[in-house]
Amino acid sequence: MRALLESRLVRFLAVGAGAAGLLFALSYALVSVGLRPFAASVIAYAVAFAVAYTAQRNWTFGATQTHGVALPRYFAVQLGCALLAGATSHVCVEWLGASHIVMSAVTTVLASAVSYVLSSRWVFACSGEPPLGA
């Protein structure tokens, strides 16, 4: 188990799954106590984003960059991955006629892979690894 938790990829996936679970649970809880769905989802997303950023920075990558460097990069990568996910979903269903389950799987794998590569090579680049574009 210890060796598994030492894998950066496993930690990355665990943080992502945890953030997704937090988003789900918090948005459900906030709507259940009376918040409007839009507000509940925005609040839940902001909390999940902050938790994921902190966990990816500190636990997954052990980054040493300041928040002034890492946070804007993380935001840019997450925004880019959201747009990539939207485009990929559209192409899968509208152009390729893929089922919703195939579209979901392709979108999840592609966005996660891009996020991992950009996070490890640019957002939270570790010492000893060349930065993206170098």
Order of alpha helices (4+ residues) and beta strands (2+ residues): alpha-alpha-alpha-alpha-alpha
